[in-house]
Amino acid sequence: MKKLVFTAVAVVAFSGVAMANTVEGNEVINLEIEKKLDADPCKDEQDAAVQECLANGCTKDEAFYFGAVAWGDCMNELSIQP
């Protein structure tokens, strides 16, 4: 039992010492935001798809997923990553 405790303490102590000098300052250089959207350009298409599905007898869950697919297709057409 003493060997197990000593081994655990030694592993923790030596791994802390080994990692002590490995951390250096990290800098982020040239951080740029490629596209910024203030509003969702595909929200109208999503809402229209949800309403269409509900009008045709879909449940709320089915309409939600139908709208999500329409939103994803619109975003792909605009080449915007969700």
C-alpha positions, 0 to 999 in steps of 0.5 A, spaced: 500 500 500 505 504 501 508 503 494 502 505 491 501 511 495 508 513 493 508 511 486 501 516 485 505 522 489 511 521 485 507 521 478 504 527 480 510 531 482 514 529 476 509 530 471 508 537 474 515 539 474 516 536 467 510 541 465 513 547 468 517 550 463 513 547 457 508 553 457 510 559 453 505 565 451 501 564 445 499 570 441 493 570 436 496 574 429 491 576 424 485 574 427 479 576 422 472 575 421 470 573 414 463 574 415 458 578 420 451 577 419 446 582 423 440 578 421 438 571 419 438 572 411 434 565 411 429 566 416 423 568 412 424 561 408 424 557 414 418 560 416 414 559 410 416 552 410 414 551 417 407 554 415 407 550 408 408 544 412 403 546 418 397 547 412 398 541 409 397 537 416 404 536 419 405 536 426 409 541 429 415 537 430 415 535 423 414 542 421 420 544 425 424 539 421 421 541 414 423 548 416 430 547 418 431 543 412 429 549 408 434 554 412 440 549 411 438 549 404 438 557 403 444 557 407 448 552 403 445 557 397 448 563 400 455 559 401 454 561 409 456 555 414 451 555 420 
